[in-house]
Amino acid sequence: MTIDLICLDADDTLWHNMRHFNGAEAAFAQILAPFVEAGIACERLHAVEAVNLAHYGYGAKSFTLSMIETAVDLLGDAAAGRAVADILAVGRDLLAHPVELLPGTAETLTALAGRGRLVLVTKGDLLHQETKIAASGVGELFSAIEIVSDKSVATFERLFGRFGVAPERAVMAGDSMRSDVLPALGAGAWAAYIPQPDAWHHEAGDTPEAHPRFRRLEALTELPGWIDGLA
């Protein structure tokens, strides 16, 4: 089986991401610490964030709005108003964090580019994702970059149709079971799961261990070898 299209996630697949969101959450809890216990603040933030994904989508701006809303919910308008400036500063830091490639990413992408067309498939705020891709230094290795509001079976079906590639000749690799693996398998492609520490609970899903087109990898650097094995 020849693989013609290699699709890759960006955040926490090519570069570090959740460590910055975890840092922002810790800073948020510290801002609210004089009023609310950290566990309560973070639990409420997670609940608000889950609801707001449908309204604001994914990314640092959405997370910042959820932090502000959580502060208002927990503290009331007056106290929250005094905290908003600090929360906005946390959000700006989140937008400006450096792009740190995971080990072996640049070399692996170069190797993959010699095996098929590379397409970056990522979700989140358009401007922020474009900024991170530009700062990463690896954007030129991709034949196309797709920044989507969410990843579903239909997303991958449209992608394969646009590139004129049969699903069984496409691979998707990423750190999210919910967004990378399961929808790609549902669309008929191969899927590699590359878990990372501190994964976002929202991206969890049942692992399809018995699925013939699924493989769990320990690192992105293993992806070229797995693709070679498919041939």
C-alpha positions as CSV (number, residue, x, y, z in Angstrom):
1,M,0.0,0.0,0.0
2,T,1.5,3.3,-1.1
3,I,0.7,6.3,1.1
4,D,0.2,9.5,-1.0
5,L,-1.0,11.9,1.6
6,I,0.5,12.4,5.1
7,C,-1.6,14.6,7.4
8,L,-0.2,15.9,10.7
9,D,-1.5,17.7,13.7
10,A,0.4,20.7,14.9
11,D,0.0,21.5,18.7
12,D,1.7,18.9,20.9
13,T,2.5,16.8,17.8
14,L,5.1,19.1,16.2
15,W,5.6,21.6,19.0
16,H,4.8,22.1,22.7
17,N,1.4,23.5,23.4
18,M,-0.3,22.2,26.5
19,R,2.5,23.2,28.8
20,H,1.7,26.8,28.0
21,F,-2.0,26.4,28.6
22,N,-1.2,24.6,31.9
23,G,1.0,27.5,32.9
24,A,-1.8,29.9,32.1
25,E,-4.2,27.9,34.1
26,A,-1.9,28.0,37.1
27,A,-1.4,31.7,36.8
28,F,-5.2,32.1,36.6
29,A,-5.6,30.1,39.8
30,Q,-3.0,32.3,41.5
31,I,-4.9,35.5,40.5
32,L,-8.1,34.1,42.1
33,A,-6.2,32.6,45.1
34,P,-7.1,35.3,47.6
35,F,-10.8,34.5,47.0
36,V,-11.2,30.9,45.8
37,E,-9.3,27.7,46.4
38,A,-7.3,26.7,43.3
39,G,-9.0,23.3,42.8
40,I,-12.4,25.0,42.8
41,A,-11.2,27.7,40.4
42,C,-9.7,25.2,37.9
43,E,-12.7,22.9,38.1
44,R,-15.1,25.7,37.3
45,L,-12.8,26.9,34.5
46,H,-12.8,23.5,32.9
47,A,-16.6,23.4,32.9
48,V,-16.9,26.9,31.5
49,E,-14.3,26.1,28.8
50,A,-16.2,23.0,27.7
51,V,-19.4,25.0,27.2
52,N,-17.6,27.8,25.4
53,L,-15.9,25.7,22.8
54,A,-19.2,25.6,20.9
55,H,-19.3,29.5,20.9
56,Y,-15.6,30.5,20.7
57,G,-13.9,27.5,19.2
58,Y,-10.4,26.4,20.3
59,G,-7.3,28.4,21.1
60,A,-5.8,31.0,23.5
61,K,-8.4,33.7,22.9
62,S,-11.2,31.3,23.7
63,F,-9.4,30.2,26.8
64,T,-8.9,33.8,27.9
65,L,-12.6,34.5,27.5
66,S,-13.3,31.4,29.6
67,M,-10.9,32.6,32.3
68,I,-12.7,36.0,32.5
69,E,-16.2,34.4,32.6
70,T,-15.1,32.0,35.3
71,A,-13.7,34.9,37.4
72,V,-17.0,36.7,37.1
73,D,-19.0,33.6,38.0
74,L,-16.9,32.9,41.1
75,L,-16.2,36.4,42.3
76,G,-19.0,38.6,41.1
77,D,-18.7,41.6,38.8
78,A,-16.9,44.0,41.2
79,A,-14.1,41.6,42.4
80,A,-13.7,40.1,39.0
81,G,-13.3,43.5,37.4
82,R,-10.2,44.0,39.4
83,A,-8.8,40.7,38.2
84,V,-9.6,41.1,34.5
85,A,-6.4,43.1,33.7
86,D,-4.3,40.3,35.2
87,I,-6.2,37.7,33.4
88,L,-5.8,39.5,30.1
89,A,-2.1,39.7,30.7
90,V,-2.0,35.9,31.1
91,G,-3.9,35.6,27.8
92,R,-1.5,37.9,26.0
93,D,1.4,35.8,27.3
94,L,-0.3,32.7,26.1
95,L,-0.6,34.2,22.6
96,A,3.1,35.2,22.6
97,H,4.7,32.0,23.9
98,P,7.7,30.7,21.9
99,V,7.3,27.9,19.5
100,E,9.4,24.9,20.7
101,L,9.6,22.0,18.4
102,L,9.4,18.6,19.9
103,P,12.7,16.5,19.6
104,G,13.4,15.3,16.0
105,T,10.5,17.2,14.5
106,A,12.4,19.1,11.7
107,E,14.3,16.0,10.6
108,T,11.2,13.8,10.7
109,L,9.2,16.2,8.6
110,T,12.0,16.4,6.0
111,A,12.0,12.6,5.9
112,L,8.2,12.5,5.5
113,A,8.2,15.0,2.7
114,G,10.2,12.5,0.7
115,R,7.4,9.9,1.1
116,G,4.3,11.8,0.2
117,R,2.5,15.2,0.2
118,L,2.5,16.7,3.7
119,V,-0.6,18.5,4.9
120,L,-0.8,20.2,8.3
121,V,-4.3,19.8,9.8
122,T,-4.8,21.9,12.9
123,K,-7.6,23.6,14.7
124,G,-7.7,26.8,16.7
125,D,-7.6,30.6,16.2
126,L,-6.6,31.3,12.6
127,L,-4.2,34.2,13.4
128,H,-2.5,32.5,16.3
129,Q,-2.0,29.2,14.4
130,E,-0.6,31.1,11.4
131,T,1.8,32.9,13.7
132,K,3.0,29.7,15.3
133,I,3.4,28.0,11.9
134,A,5.5,30.9,10.6
135,A,7.6,30.9,13.8
136,S,8.2,27.1,13.7
137,G,10.5,27.2,10.7
138,V,8.9,24.0,9.2
139,G,5.9,25.5,7.4
140,E,7.6,25.3,4.0
141,L,7.8,21.5,4.2
142,F,4.0,21.2,3.9
143,S,2.2,21.1,0.6
144,A,-0.9,22.7,2.3
145,I,-2.0,24.0,5.6
146,E,-5.5,23.5,6.8
147,I,-6.7,25.4,9.9
148,V,-10.1,24.2,10.8
149,S,-12.7,25.0,13.6
150,D,-12.8,21.3,14.5
151,K,-11.8,17.9,13.2
152,S,-14.5,15.4,12.2
153,V,-15.0,12.6,9.8
154,A,-16.5,15.1,7.3
155,T,-13.4,17.3,7.7
156,F,-11.1,14.4,6.5
157,E,-13.5,13.3,3.8
158,R,-13.4,16.8,2.3
159,L,-9.7,17.0,2.7
160,F,-9.1,13.7,0.8
161,G,-11.6,14.7,-1.9
162,R,-9.9,18.0,-2.4
163,F,-6.5,16.3,-2.8
164,G,-7.9,13.5,-5.0
165,V,-6.6,10.8,-2.7
166,A,-8.3,7.6,-1.7
167,P,-8.7,7.4,2.1
168,E,-6.7,4.1,2.3
169,R,-3.7,6.0,0.8
170,A,-3.8,8.6,3.5
171,V,-2.3,8.8,7.0
172,M,-3.2,11.1,9.9
173,A,-0.9,11.4,12.9
174,G,-1.4,13.4,16.1
175,D,-1.6,13.4,19.8
176,S,-5.5,13.6,20.1
177,M,-7.6,10.5,20.1
178,R,-10.7,12.5,19.7
179,S,-9.6,14.9,17.0
180,D,-6.8,13.2,15.1
181,V,-7.2,9.4,15.3
182,L,-10.9,8.6,15.5
183,P,-12.2,10.9,12.7
184,A,-9.4,9.9,10.4
185,L,-10.2,6.2,10.9
186,G,-13.9,7.0,10.4
187,A,-13.0,8.6,7.1
188,G,-11.2,5.4,6.0
189,A,-7.6,6.6,6.5
190,W,-4.7,5.2,8.5
191,A,-4.1,6.9,11.9
192,A,-1.1,7.1,14.2
193,Y,-1.6,8.1,17.8
194,I,1.4,9.9,19.4
195,P,0.4,10.7,23.0
196,Q,2.1,13.5,24.9
197,P,2.3,14.2,28.7
198,D,-0.3,16.5,30.2
199,A,-2.8,15.8,27.4
200,W,-6.0,17.9,27.5
201,H,-8.8,15.8,28.9
202,H,-11.2,17.1,26.2
203,E,-9.2,15.3,23.5
204,A,-9.4,11.9,25.2
205,G,-11.3,9.0,23.5
206,D,-11.5,5.2,23.5
207,T,-8.4,3.7,22.0
208,P,-9.2,1.5,18.9
209,E,-6.5,-1.0,19.7
210,A,-8.0,-3.7,17.4
211,H,-8.5,-1.5,14.4
212,P,-6.4,-2.7,11.5
213,R,-5.5,0.9,10.4
214,F,-4.5,2.2,13.8
215,R,-1.0,2.4,15.4
216,R,0.2,3.9,18.6
217,L,3.7,5.4,18.3
218,E,6.0,6.6,21.1
219,A,7.2,9.6,19.2
220,L,6.8,11.4,15.8
221,T,10.2,10.1,14.8
222,E,8.7,6.6,14.5
223,L,6.2,7.8,11.8
224,P,8.4,7.4,8.7
225,G,9.2,3.8,9.7
226,W,5.6,2.9,10.2
227,I,4.6,4.4,6.9
228,D,7.4,2.5,5.2
229,G,5.9,-0.7,6.7
230,L,2.5,0.0,5.2
231,A,4.1,-0.3,1.7
